[in-house]
């Protein structure tokens, strides 16, 4: 750390180091108990410089949320985009998500566990982060019908499927904590099992009906 | 309100009125901005009496979380329990959930939107609330194999399915806000479409595989 401290670094590089440090502290202590002092110390920079670069503790937190959302969305897109079929696109996107959560647990704590009540600016940023992920997933879902894997699906149906997938994946990150030996690939396959056929049903406009002979 | 104020009510009744008032205020203002004054006023009781009954603002919030979790779990159980098949049990349970969210929007805000960072006691209560719901859903999922709807399913598989369902349903309450005209029945049918077949696959131990001819 001391060699980082001594070196003169360009501002963008220094900012990334501050954000790295901040994510670790926020994830460990929670927003309220985190101190800019500790973040500055970890980043090897003075506290006034942190304020100069990122304005406030809230500004720091917003910068963390923004950077990690962008990383998550980029990872999802980079994985899902090139896959050769809708099914494989979804698989690749889910795998990228569970891999992100496994490899960057602190980032996930900051994105997922923090309170939307912290401040109006943070609540807005969290909502925007969630929306960015939903838009990305919804885009992949929409391609599932655009390529003849089903009839053209209504926007609404794709959104419904995206909300279901995002909520399921979020919740499964809690399951992962209880099952640390299950790799991202295993979780992805289980979730594909659970949603792939049904997702096609919903996009095809099929309707579940009460089984014959049952009330 | 003034006739409530004037009447002498037994303590348990009065406590429920205080909790009713508190849920409305917490849902509207958030935990931090809520005042015990406003809650007392709404409940038609003096502030010292609120403290006497429920100890503190935190105590009030914990009482809200506990009561509404119990109501939600009870509604789920009452709906799912008597249904004659696993499929209909799941449908009935999901419908009870989406109906609860529709009919008690304030309760859902308190259960769902509040920050786990508010205090250690509140974080613990929220975790316990989530666990109670997961246990209930997992119980219904487990009966899906116990009745010949599939081979005996491993505890782990049932938990995986429960986390998926609970996360999906949570997330869909955000979708509901954007689609206020969709009744709980419609959302339930869509979600059944999406998860029923896949859930059976997972409980049966089927594994999704990369489609033939694709990388």
Interface residues (C-beta under 8 A of the other chain):
Chain A: X30 X31 X32 X84 X85 X87 X88 X91 X113 X114 X115 X116 X117 X118 X156 X159 X160 X161 X163 X164 X165 X166 X167 X168 X169 X170 X171 X172 X174 X175 X178 X179 X189 X190 X191 X192 X193 X194 X195 X196 X197 X198 X199 X201 X202 X206 X207 X208 X210 X211 X214 X215
Chain B: X30 X31 X32 X84 X85 X87 X88 X91 X113 X114 X115 X116 X117 X118 X156 X159 X160 X161 X163 X164 X165 X166 X167 X168 X169 X170 X171 X172 X174 X175 X178 X179 X189 X190 X191 X192 X193 X194 X195 X196 X197 X198 X199 X201 X202 X206 X207 X208 X210 X211 X214 X215
